[in-house]
């Protein structure tokens, strides 16, 4: 049984001008211990998908269709109380900015032990001991000192390690990391990604990594879901996607990576911008920006096609005129 299975998920936002569909027909699965990347530009719907899994989509947004099966249980059918027993317990989330996650007026120790008291029958001494052990697991030096410090006394990388440690406290089966390195410098970004990879491998924890950077996805995850305008446009093993991307949008994301451009040259970019929810183009949403656009792209939404191990929503899938490019360097993921 899959750890997580999202089937035909749809999320809608009510507005004065009518209903705006933020996610359409989103489907993917995750096995225990597997690492899945969700990638796309800002506005693609990545974070909305993560919030939907945790039932954190706030009004006027709501889940308007589909199923979210976690360990065989449909999360869309649970009561708020039942969902609280899973959120932060069986499923944990790491947000973009640790300063928005951590309470500035409470010490690190208080915030970590509160999580344990909320989900476990445990006394204060045991909670402190487990929190210190978890801080050590994420390679925080002097955990006793950090335990009593406040978030503003820690560096950005240290704060993100505290957030990761908090996510590990309850031994979750699934961690959702939403742009976990956005506010960090490049060196610390690499350390945090290595830490997440190490912890998932050691503890058989499933990971959903959300990012705009396909280069990061290629180094950390085993499979990837590429999203555009609230829809999955390509999905499959990350090695197959970066070596032979079928969707022009995925190709554009790969071509835009710095390592795909010679030193001193301008970076490649995808022309145009992501459409707003109130102005999704007819047909394929990517058609105004697509270098392979055809007449049917402007009138008909592409159905999903399977090419090998990949699932693609594109009328031009398999087109032999797709531009070739050098492969990305992949890790052992």
C-alpha positions as CSV (number, residue, x, y, z in Angstrom):
1,X,0.0,0.0,0.0
2,X,1.2,3.5,-0.9
3,X,2.1,5.8,2.0
4,X,0.2,8.6,0.2
5,X,-2.0,8.6,-2.9
6,X,-3.5,11.8,-4.3
7,X,-6.3,11.1,-6.7
8,X,-7.8,13.7,-9.0
9,X,-7.5,16.4,-6.4
10,X,-9.2,19.7,-7.1
11,X,-9.0,22.9,-5.0
12,X,-11.3,25.9,-5.7
13,X,-11.3,29.4,-4.4
14,X,-14.6,31.3,-4.2
15,X,-14.4,34.9,-5.4
16,X,-16.8,37.7,-6.2
17,X,-16.2,37.0,-9.9
18,X,-17.0,33.3,-9.6
19,X,-15.1,30.2,-8.7
20,X,-11.4,30.0,-9.4
21,X,-9.9,26.5,-9.8
22,X,-6.4,26.5,-8.3
23,X,-5.7,22.7,-8.7
24,X,-7.2,20.5,-11.4
25,X,-7.0,16.7,-11.6
26,X,-3.8,16.4,-9.5
27,X,-2.8,12.8,-9.1
28,X,0.5,11.3,-7.7
29,X,1.6,8.7,-5.1
30,X,4.4,8.2,-2.7
31,X,5.8,5.0,-1.3
32,X,7.2,4.6,2.3
33,X,10.7,6.1,2.4
34,X,10.4,7.5,-1.1
35,X,11.4,11.1,-2.1
36,X,9.1,13.0,-4.5
37,X,9.8,16.5,-5.9
38,X,7.0,18.9,-6.9
39,X,8.5,21.6,-9.1
40,X,7.2,24.6,-11.0
41,X,7.3,28.4,-11.1
42,X,5.6,30.6,-8.5
43,X,1.8,30.3,-9.0
44,X,2.0,26.8,-10.4
45,X,0.0,25.4,-7.4
46,X,2.8,23.6,-5.6
47,X,2.1,25.0,-2.1
48,X,-1.6,24.7,-2.5
49,X,-1.2,21.0,-3.1
50,X,0.9,20.7,0.1
51,X,-1.7,22.6,2.1
52,X,-4.5,20.5,0.7
53,X,-2.8,17.3,1.9
54,X,-2.7,18.7,5.4
55,X,-6.2,20.2,5.0
56,X,-4.8,23.6,5.6
57,X,-6.4,25.4,2.7
58,X,-8.2,28.3,4.3
59,X,-11.4,30.0,3.2
60,X,-12.3,31.1,0.6
61,X,-10.4,28.1,-0.6
62,X,-11.6,24.5,-0.2
63,X,-11.1,21.0,-1.6
64,X,-13.7,20.6,-4.2
65,X,-12.9,17.1,-5.5
66,X,-10.7,14.1,-5.4
67,X,-9.2,11.9,-2.6
68,X,-6.1,12.2,-0.5
69,X,-5.3,8.7,0.9
70,X,-2.7,8.6,3.6
71,X,-1.9,5.0,4.8
72,X,-5.2,4.0,3.3
73,X,-7.3,6.7,5.0
74,X,-9.0,9.5,3.0
75,X,-7.9,12.7,4.7
76,X,-10.6,14.7,3.0
77,X,-13.3,12.9,5.0
78,X,-11.7,13.4,8.4
79,X,-13.1,15.8,11.1
80,X,-10.9,18.7,12.2
81,X,-10.1,16.8,15.4
82,X,-9.1,13.7,13.5
83,X,-7.0,15.7,11.2
84,X,-5.2,17.4,14.1
85,X,-4.1,13.9,15.3
86,X,-2.4,13.4,12.0
87,X,-1.1,16.9,11.2
88,X,2.2,17.4,13.0
89,X,2.2,13.8,14.2
90,X,2.1,11.3,11.3
91,X,2.6,14.1,8.6
92,X,4.9,17.0,9.4
93,X,5.6,20.1,7.3
94,X,8.7,22.3,6.9
95,X,7.8,25.8,5.7
96,X,9.8,28.3,3.7
97,X,10.8,30.7,6.4
98,X,11.7,29.3,9.8
99,X,11.1,32.7,11.4
100,X,7.4,32.5,10.3
101,X,7.2,28.9,11.7
102,X,8.9,29.5,15.1
103,X,7.3,31.7,17.8
104,X,9.7,34.5,18.6
105,X,8.6,34.8,22.2
106,X,9.1,31.2,23.1
107,X,12.3,29.3,23.5
108,X,13.3,26.5,21.2
109,X,12.8,24.0,24.0
110,X,9.3,25.2,24.9
111,X,8.2,25.0,21.3
112,X,9.6,21.5,20.7
113,X,8.2,20.0,23.9
114,X,4.8,21.5,23.2
115,X,4.7,19.3,20.1
116,X,5.4,16.2,22.1
117,X,2.9,17.1,24.8
118,X,0.2,17.6,22.1
119,X,0.7,14.2,20.5
120,X,2.2,12.0,23.2
121,X,1.6,11.0,26.8
122,X,4.9,12.2,28.1
123,X,6.3,14.0,31.1
124,X,8.4,17.1,31.0
125,X,11.7,15.4,31.7
126,X,11.1,12.8,28.9
127,X,10.0,15.5,26.5
128,X,13.2,17.5,27.1
129,X,15.4,14.4,26.7
130,X,13.8,13.5,23.4
131,X,14.0,17.1,22.1
132,X,17.7,17.2,22.9
133,X,18.3,13.9,21.2
134,X,16.5,15.2,18.1
135,X,18.5,18.4,18.0
136,X,21.6,16.2,18.1
137,X,20.3,14.1,15.2
138,X,20.1,17.3,13.0
139,X,23.7,18.1,13.8
140,X,23.1,21.1,16.1
141,X,26.1,21.7,18.3
142,X,25.6,22.4,22.0
143,X,21.9,21.2,22.0
144,X,21.4,22.1,25.7
145,X,22.4,25.7,25.0
146,X,20.2,25.9,21.9
147,X,17.3,24.3,23.8
148,X,17.0,27.4,26.0
149,X,17.6,30.0,23.3
150,X,15.1,32.0,21.4
151,X,14.8,31.9,17.5
152,X,16.3,35.3,17.1
153,X,19.5,34.1,18.8
154,X,20.0,31.5,16.1
155,X,21.3,31.8,12.6
156,X,19.0,31.1,9.6
157,X,20.5,27.6,9.0
158,X,20.3,26.8,12.7
159,X,16.6,27.9,12.8
160,X,15.8,25.6,9.8
161,X,17.5,22.7,11.6
162,X,15.3,23.4,14.6
163,X,12.2,23.2,12.4
164,X,13.4,20.0,10.9
165,X,14.1,18.6,14.3
166,X,10.6,19.5,15.4
167,X,9.2,17.7,12.4
168,X,11.1,14.6,13.4
169,X,10.0,14.6,17.1
170,X,6.9,12.5,16.6
171,X,8.6,10.1,14.1
172,X,6.4,11.1,11.2
173,X,5.9,8.8,8.2
174,X,5.8,11.8,5.8
175,X,7.6,15.2,5.8
176,X,6.5,17.9,3.3
177,X,9.2,20.5,2.8
178,X,7.9,23.6,1.1
179,X,10.9,25.5,-0.3
180,X,12.9,24.7,2.8
181,X,16.1,26.6,1.7
182,X,14.6,29.7,0.2
183,X,15.9,32.2,2.8
184,X,19.4,30.6,3.2
185,X,22.7,31.1,1.5
186,X,24.0,28.6,-1.0
187,X,26.3,26.8,1.4
188,X,23.6,26.4,4.1
189,X,21.1,25.3,1.4
190,X,23.4,22.4,0.5
191,X,23.8,21.4,4.1
192,X,20.0,21.4,4.8
193,X,19.3,19.3,1.7
194,X,22.0,16.8,2.6
195,X,20.5,16.7,6.1
196,X,16.9,16.0,4.8
197,X,18.3,13.3,2.5
198,X,20.2,11.7,5.3
199,X,17.3,11.7,7.8
200,X,14.9,10.2,5.2
201,X,17.2,7.4,4.3
202,X,18.0,6.5,7.9
203,X,14.5,6.6,9.2
204,X,12.6,5.4,6.0
205,X,10.6,8.7,6.0
206,X,8.7,9.7,2.9
207,X,9.6,13.2,1.6
208,X,7.7,15.6,-0.6
209,X,10.1,18.4,-1.6
210,X,8.5,21.5,-3.1
211,X,10.7,23.9,-5.1
212,X,11.1,26.0,-8.2
213,X,14.6,24.6,-8.8
214,X,14.7,21.4,-10.9
215,X,18.4,21.2,-10.2
216,X,17.7,20.6,-6.5
217,X,15.0,18.1,-7.3
218,X,17.4,16.2,-9.5
219,X,19.9,15.8,-6.6
220,X,17.5,14.8,-3.8
221,X,14.4,13.1,-5.1
222,X,13.7,9.8,-6.9
223,X,10.6,11.0,-8.8
224,X,9.2,14.3,-9.8
225,X,5.9,16.0,-10.5
226,X,6.1,19.1,-12.7
227,X,3.2,21.5,-12.3
228,X,2.0,24.4,-14.4
229,X,-1.1,26.6,-13.8
230,X,-2.6,24.2,-11.2
231,X,-2.1,21.0,-13.3
232,X,0.5,18.2,-13.5
233,X,2.1,18.5,-16.9
234,X,4.8,15.8,-16.5
235,X,5.5,13.2,-13.9
236,X,7.9,10.3,-13.6
237,X,11.3,9.1,-12.4
238,X,13.6,12.1,-12.0
239,X,16.4,10.5,-14.0
240,X,14.1,10.0,-17.0
241,X,12.7,13.5,-16.8
242,X,16.1,15.4,-16.7
243,X,17.5,13.2,-19.4
244,X,14.6,13.2,-21.8
245,X,11.9,15.7,-20.7
246,X,8.9,15.5,-23.0
247,X,6.9,18.6,-22.0
248,X,8.2,21.9,-23.4
249,X,7.7,23.5,-19.9
250,X,9.9,20.9,-18.3
251,X,12.5,21.4,-21.0
252,X,12.3,25.2,-20.3
253,X,12.9,24.7,-16.6
254,X,16.0,22.5,-17.3
255,X,17.4,24.9,-19.9
256,X,17.0,27.8,-17.5
257,X,19.4,26.2,-15.0
258,X,22.7,28.1,-14.7
259,X,24.7,25.0,-15.5
260,X,23.0,24.8,-18.9
261,X,24.6,28.2,-19.9
262,X,28.2,29.0,-20.7
263,X,30.0,31.3,-18.2
264,X,29.5,34.9,-19.1
265,X,26.4,34.2,-21.2
266,X,22.8,35.3,-20.4
267,X,20.7,32.6,-18.7
268,X,18.1,31.0,-20.7
269,X,14.5,31.8,-19.7
270,X,11.0,30.8,-20.5
271,X,9.3,33.7,-22.3
272,X,6.1,35.1,-20.7
273,X,4.7,34.6,-17.2
274,X,2.5,32.1,-15.4
275,X,-1.2,33.0,-16.0
276,X,-3.4,34.1,-13.1
277,X,-6.3,31.8,-11.9
278,X,-8.8,34.3,-13.4
279,X,-7.1,34.3,-16.8
280,X,-6.1,30.7,-17.7
281,X,-5.7,30.4,-21.5
282,X,-8.1,28.1,-23.4
283,X,-6.7,24.8,-24.4
284,X,-3.3,24.0,-22.9
285,X,-2.5,26.6,-20.3
286,X,1.1,26.7,-21.5
287,X,0.3,27.5,-25.1
288,X,1.1,31.3,-25.1
289,X,4.6,30.5,-23.9
290,X,5.2,27.2,-25.8
291,X,7.8,27.0,-28.6
292,X,6.0,24.0,-30.0
293,X,2.5,25.4,-30.0
294,X,0.0,24.0,-32.5
295,X,-3.6,24.9,-33.4
296,X,-5.0,22.2,-31.2
297,X,-3.0,23.5,-28.2
298,X,-5.1,26.7,-28.3
299,X,-8.5,24.9,-28.3
300,X,-8.1,21.5,-26.5
301,X,-6.7,20.7,-23.1
302,X,-4.2,17.8,-23.6
303,X,-5.0,14.4,-22.1
304,X,-2.3,12.5,-20.3
305,X,-0.1,10.3,-22.4
306,X,2.4,7.7,-21.2
307,X,5.8,7.6,-22.8
308,X,7.9,4.9,-21.1
309,X,7.8,5.6,-17.4
310,X,6.6,9.2,-17.7
311,X,3.1,10.7,-17.8
312,X,2.8,13.9,-19.9
313,X,0.0,16.3,-20.7
314,X,1.1,17.7,-24.0
315,X,-0.1,17.4,-27.6
316,X,3.5,17.5,-28.8
317,X,4.7,14.6,-26.5
318,X,7.2,12.5,-28.3
319,X,7.9,15.2,-30.9
320,X,11.3,14.4,-32.4
321,X,11.9,18.1,-33.0
322,X,12.4,18.8,-29.3
323,X,15.7,20.6,-28.7
324,X,18.6,18.4,-27.4
325,X,20.6,19.6,-24.5
326,X,23.3,18.3,-22.1
327,X,22.2,16.0,-19.3
328,X,22.2,17.2,-15.7
329,X,24.5,15.7,-13.2
330,X,22.6,13.4,-11.0
331,X,23.4,12.1,-7.5
332,X,22.7,8.6,-6.2
333,X,19.1,9.6,-5.3
